Amino acid sequence: MITVAASEYRSQLRNREAAAARLAELLTEATAPPPPPRRPTRPSRAARQRRMDDKQRRSQVKRLRRPADE
């Protein structure tokens, strides 16, 4: 048994309609076919290179923030 409650409106009729709409949405979502499985992909060479460049840039910024005595 499924119970759907709605109390967002002051009118009992509108609350019943809202509950019916919510139940219909719940049933549609439950009976929908599952999404296709995700195909694993690998990052491209350019994406890996951009990541490395960004990491080096961040490292350089942090290195420049350090005190000069170290």
SULKA-V833552 format. One record per helix or strand of 2 or more residues. SS is the DSSP state (@ for helix, = for strand). FROM is the first residue (numbers start at 1). LEN is the number of residues. If there is no record, write none. Layout:
ss->{SS & SS}
from->{FROM & FROM}
len->{LEN & LEN}
//
This chain:
ss->{@ & @}
from->{12 & 45}
len->{20 & 21}
//
